[in-house]
């Protein structure tokens, strides 16, 4: 399993949550905690360095998006792979997707 990490950068008026490694059941709680710290801002979740995204990741990110929306903000996912896009589509959460990974 790849090392998992979450880095949060608060800005004005948005925050960036940069994730590396694998997002699955074992790591979802850490992502939840990070997303909660920035729900008061517009949030960009950068998955550029994520190697695996499980269904738990989609649920976690969707819950974070709902919390942002409840507070009048928006969450968008960027830097995702085509496989991640397919997973978000299968879970009917493709509205959360912004710009995919380049290359």
C-alpha positions as CSV (number, residue, x, y, z in Angstrom):
1,X,0.0,0.0,0.0
2,X,1.3,3.5,-0.9
3,X,1.8,6.0,1.9
4,X,-1.3,8.1,2.4
5,X,-1.1,11.7,3.3
6,X,-3.4,14.7,3.3
7,X,-2.2,18.3,3.1
8,X,-4.6,21.2,3.8
9,X,-3.8,24.7,2.5
10,X,-6.3,27.4,3.6
11,X,-6.5,30.4,1.4
12,X,-9.0,33.1,0.8
13,X,-11.6,32.4,-0.5
14,X,-10.8,28.7,-1.0
15,X,-8.8,25.8,0.4
16,X,-6.8,23.1,-1.3
17,X,-6.8,19.5,0.1
18,X,-4.0,17.6,-1.6
19,X,-4.1,13.8,-1.2
20,X,-1.4,11.3,-2.0
21,X,-1.4,7.5,-1.9
22,X,-4.5,5.4,-1.7
23,X,-8.0,6.5,-0.5
24,X,-9.9,3.5,0.8
25,X,-11.7,2.4,4.0
26,X,-8.4,2.4,5.9
27,X,-7.6,6.1,5.1
28,X,-11.1,7.7,4.6
29,X,-11.4,8.9,8.2
30,X,-8.2,11.0,7.9
31,X,-9.7,12.6,4.7
32,X,-13.0,13.2,6.5
33,X,-11.1,15.1,9.3
34,X,-9.2,17.2,6.7
35,X,-12.4,18.1,4.8
36,X,-14.2,19.2,7.9
37,X,-11.5,21.7,8.7
38,X,-12.1,23.6,5.5
39,X,-15.8,23.2,4.9
40,X,-16.3,26.9,5.7
41,X,-14.4,27.7,2.4
42,X,-14.7,26.6,-1.2
43,X,-12.6,23.5,-1.5
44,X,-10.5,21.9,-4.2
45,X,-9.6,18.3,-3.6
46,X,-6.4,17.5,-5.6
47,X,-6.1,13.8,-6.5
48,X,-3.1,14.2,-8.8
49,X,-0.9,12.0,-6.6
50,X,-3.5,9.4,-5.6
51,X,-2.8,5.9,-6.8
52,X,-6.1,4.3,-5.8
53,X,-9.6,5.5,-5.1
54,X,-12.1,3.1,-3.6
55,X,-15.8,3.6,-3.1
56,X,-15.1,4.9,0.4
57,X,-13.3,7.8,-1.1
58,X,-16.3,8.8,-3.3
59,X,-18.6,8.6,-0.2
60,X,-16.1,10.6,1.9
61,X,-15.7,13.3,-0.7
62,X,-19.5,13.5,-1.4
63,X,-20.1,13.9,2.3
64,X,-17.5,16.7,2.4
65,X,-19.2,18.3,-0.6
66,X,-22.5,18.2,1.2
67,X,-21.1,19.8,4.3
68,X,-19.5,22.6,2.1
69,X,-22.8,23.1,0.3
70,X,-24.7,23.3,3.7
71,X,-22.3,26.2,4.6
72,X,-22.8,27.9,1.2
73,X,-19.6,26.7,-0.4
74,X,-18.6,24.3,-3.1
75,X,-16.2,21.3,-3.3
76,X,-14.6,20.3,-6.5
77,X,-12.3,17.3,-7.3
78,X,-9.3,17.9,-9.6
79,X,-6.4,15.9,-10.9
80,X,-8.3,12.6,-11.1
81,X,-7.6,9.7,-13.5
82,X,-10.1,8.2,-16.0
83,X,-10.6,5.3,-13.6
84,X,-11.5,7.7,-10.8
85,X,-13.9,9.5,-13.2
86,X,-15.6,6.2,-14.0
87,X,-16.0,5.4,-10.3
88,X,-17.5,8.9,-9.6
89,X,-19.9,8.3,-12.5
90,X,-21.0,4.9,-11.3
91,X,-21.7,6.4,-7.9
92,X,-23.6,9.3,-9.6
93,X,-21.2,11.9,-8.2
94,X,-19.6,13.2,-11.4
95,X,-21.0,16.7,-10.6
96,X,-18.1,17.0,-8.1
97,X,-15.5,16.6,-10.8
98,X,-13.5,19.5,-12.1
99,X,-10.4,19.3,-14.2
100,X,-8.8,15.8,-14.7
101,X,-5.1,15.0,-14.4
102,X,-3.0,16.1,-17.3
103,X,-1.1,13.7,-19.5
